[in-house]
Amino acid sequence: MLFLPKKILFVSHNASRAGAPILLLNLAKAIIAAGNYKLDFLLRAGGELEEEFANAGNVILPYTKKKSAYEKINTRLFHKHYDPLKKINFSQYDIVVLNTITHSDLLITIKKKYRGKIICYIHELNAVINYLTSSESLAVLFSNTDILLTPCMSVKNLLTESYKVDAAKIRMLPYYIPSNKNEFLREEKQGKKTFLVGGCGTIELRKGTDLFIQLSQLFKIKYPGLSIKFVWKGGNKNCLEFELLQQDINNLDLDNIVFEESSSDTSAFYAQLDVFVLTSREDPYPLVMLEAANHSIPVICFENSGGAVEFVEGNGKIVPYLNLEKMSEAIHEYYNNPGEKYDDGYKAKNKLSRIHQNANEIARQFFAAIQ
């Protein structure tokens, strides 16, 4: 018989419009749809998704709350440590789920006040783990959690092989992606004159935003005269990285690439695309890849870059790591063979539907995983 917790505390590093918080919200929606469960969300920082978290459960924002006058005096005069979690009754929860590997400091505090089951859903790979944590904090996390959840084999293999985590402690839990209700049909895309290649994500080295520009330049040189444009969705135009990328575009005299700021509605962006390229150097199991599949768009990715290969195999194209020459050739193949492009897009959509879009099944797997 499955253990079915009635009250769950989810801990998120923030409420930004990024992969981990969005996927946590999606999981919460699947759990809510499966039964009468009460969910609380402990957010270590705020963000654009605060209202959506509040719609799914009770939001606790202890780290953004200002100290009272009494707390300030205690801190200043008696050097008492201010504990933002002091007023939280952790004993009320059946389980606590940490959403990311970065909560070891919080875990120490929770363990002093809570004797129940603690789960950690890990969405990170090696470079990010090494950057955001230390060997000491990982030791705390691995020794004080009961179960580790991972979205794909790439993350599981990293934990067992590089960090020597006992495989018996690790469970696989697929992401839940709500079905796209406004999918553009094949016939509606056939009238387009420009072939659009999309990329999406924050503007950073890990996501390969610089590689996306290099890819557009290489494609223009390699296949001149074709009506193909590259569109990147995401990031903030008021940052140095964006200015540098825009400068690259201007210096290279590229007229086949544009950048769009991130927004809450990405459906229109995906709906216009023909192909999605994943230029990430490291990405555990990218949400953007699944969103593209939700619109029946085939994905091209790099091997050895994370869990994308696990999803793309059989319904997209996988090219050697950072090989932009091969990636441009893969784009050209789809341009010349629209039938292959449509077939791979529909295969991707079917795989997404089978693995990631049954809310009841994802909830069942979640409760089975935490046993």
Stockholm file with secondary structure:
# STOCKHOLM 1.0

chainA/1-371         MLFLPKKILFVSHNASRAGAPILLLNLAKAIIAAGNYKLDFLLRAGGELEEEFANAGNVILPYTKKKSAYEKINTRLFHKHYDPLKKINFSQYDIVVLNTITHSDLLITIKKKYRGKIICYIHELNAVINYLTSSESLAVLFSNTDILLTPCMSVKNLLTESYKVDAAKIRMLPYYIPSNKNEFLREEKQGKKTFLVGGCGTIELRKGTDLFIQLSQLFKIKYPGLSIKFVWKGGNKNCLEFELLQQDINNLDLDNIVFEESSSDTSAFYAQLDVFVLTSREDPYPLVMLEAANHSIPVICFENSGGAVEFVEGNGKIVPYLNLEKMSEAIHEYYNNPGEKYDDGYKAKNKLSRIHQNANEIARQFFAAIQ
#=GR chainA/1-371 SS CCCCCSEEEEEESCCCSSHHHHHHHHHHHHHHHHSCCEEEEEESSCCTTHHHHHHHSEEECTTTSCCCHHHHHHHHHHCCCCCTTTTCCGGGCSEEEEESSCCHHHHHHHHHHCCSEEEEECCCCHHHHHHHCCHHHHHHHHHHCSEEEESSHHHHHHHHHTSCCCGGGEEECCCCCCCCTTCCCHHHHTTCSSEEEEEESCSSTTTTHHHHHHHHHHHHHHSTTCCEEEEEECSCSSSHHHHHHHHHHHHTTCCSEEEECCCSCCHHHHHTCSEEEECCSSBSSCHHHHHHHHTTCCEEEETTSBTHHHHHTTTSEEECTTCHHHHHHHHHHHHHCHHHHHHHHHHHHHHHHHHHCCHHHHHHHHHHHTC
#=GC SS_cons         CCCCCSEEEEEESCCCSSHHHHHHHHHHHHHHHHSCCEEEEEESSCCTTHHHHHHHSEEECTTTSCCCHHHHHHHHHHCCCCCTTTTCCGGGCSEEEEESSCCHHHHHHHHHHCCSEEEEECCCCHHHHHHHCCHHHHHHHHHHCSEEEESSHHHHHHHHHTSCCCGGGEEECCCCCCCCTTCCCHHHHTTCSSEEEEEESCSSTTTTHHHHHHHHHHHHHHSTTCCEEEEEECSCSSSHHHHHHHHHHHHTTCCSEEEECCCSCCHHHHHTCSEEEECCSSBSSCHHHHHHHHTTCCEEEETTSBTHHHHHTTTSEEECTTCHHHHHHHHHHHHHCHHHHHHHHHHHHHHHHHHHCCHHHHHHHHHHHTC
//
